[in-house]
Amino acid sequence: VDHRQGGFLGIGCEDQPFRVTVVRKGTAAEKAGLQFGDVITRFNDEPVTSMTELTELIAKNRVGDTVSIDYERGNQKFKREITLGEWE
């Protein structure tokens, strides 16, 4: 059972390299357009290099908070505002 605090983004990642490997259906991540293979580089303007770092940053926010995520897809760079959802 996972008892994490804070909002829920809805992704899974591998750390080397730090890439999105899962985007759960109906989550904030899917609504924002994150896709398999995207590389998340910043969360609320803080650099991110691992799933542990990302999880710690997400946990500082509550359900319904709007956060910013910078990510790369191939040679393109994106910045999205995302409203965090609830843990399922």
C-alpha positions as CSV (number, residue, x, y, z in Angstrom):
1,V,0.0,0.0,0.0
2,D,1.4,3.4,-1.0
3,H,0.7,6.2,1.6
4,R,2.4,9.1,-0.1
5,Q,1.3,12.6,0.6
6,G,0.7,15.4,-1.8
7,G,-0.7,15.5,-5.3
8,F,-0.6,12.8,-8.0
9,L,1.0,13.3,-11.4
10,G,0.5,9.8,-12.9
11,I,3.8,8.7,-14.4
12,G,6.5,6.1,-14.0
13,C,10.1,6.8,-15.0
14,E,13.4,5.1,-15.4
15,D,16.5,6.9,-13.9
16,Q,19.2,6.2,-16.4
17,P,18.4,8.1,-18.5
18,F,15.5,9.9,-16.7
19,R,12.7,9.1,-19.1
20,V,8.9,8.7,-18.8
21,T,8.1,5.0,-19.1
22,V,4.4,5.0,-18.1
23,V,1.6,7.6,-18.4
24,R,-1.5,6.4,-16.5
25,K,-4.8,7.0,-18.2
26,G,-6.9,9.9,-16.9
27,T,-4.1,11.4,-14.9
28,A,-2.7,15.0,-14.8
29,A,0.3,13.7,-16.8
30,E,-2.0,12.4,-19.6
31,K,-4.1,15.5,-19.7
32,A,-0.9,17.6,-20.0
33,G,0.2,15.5,-23.0
34,L,3.2,13.8,-21.4
35,Q,4.2,10.7,-23.4
36,F,6.4,7.6,-23.2
37,G,10.0,8.6,-23.7
38,D,9.7,12.3,-22.6
39,V,12.5,13.5,-20.5
40,I,11.4,15.7,-17.5
41,T,14.1,18.3,-16.8
42,R,12.4,20.6,-14.3
43,F,9.5,20.6,-11.9
44,N,8.4,24.1,-10.6
45,D,11.7,25.4,-12.0
46,E,13.7,23.0,-9.9
47,P,16.1,20.7,-11.8
48,V,15.1,17.0,-11.8
49,T,17.4,14.1,-12.6
50,S,15.7,11.1,-10.9
51,M,12.3,9.7,-10.0
52,T,13.2,10.1,-6.3
53,E,13.8,13.8,-6.8
54,L,10.6,14.2,-8.8
55,T,8.6,12.3,-6.2
56,E,10.0,14.5,-3.4
57,L,9.1,17.7,-5.3
58,I,5.6,16.5,-6.2
59,A,5.0,15.6,-2.5
60,K,5.4,19.3,-1.5
61,N,2.2,20.0,-3.4
62,R,-1.4,19.2,-2.7
63,V,-4.2,17.8,-4.8
64,G,-5.5,20.6,-7.1
65,D,-2.2,22.6,-7.0
66,T,-1.0,23.8,-10.4
67,V,2.7,23.1,-11.1
68,S,5.0,23.6,-14.0
69,I,6.9,20.8,-15.8
70,D,9.6,21.3,-18.3
71,Y,10.3,18.3,-20.5
72,E,12.0,17.3,-23.8
73,R,10.7,15.2,-26.6
74,G,13.4,14.5,-29.1
75,N,14.8,17.9,-30.1
76,Q,11.7,19.8,-28.8
77,K,11.4,21.5,-25.4
78,F,8.1,22.0,-23.7
79,K,6.8,23.7,-20.5
80,R,3.3,22.8,-19.3
81,E,1.2,23.9,-16.4
82,I,-0.4,20.8,-14.8
83,T,-3.0,20.5,-12.0
84,L,-2.2,17.6,-9.8
85,G,-4.8,15.0,-9.1
86,E,-5.5,12.6,-6.2
87,W,-3.8,9.4,-5.3
88,E,-5.9,6.4,-6.3
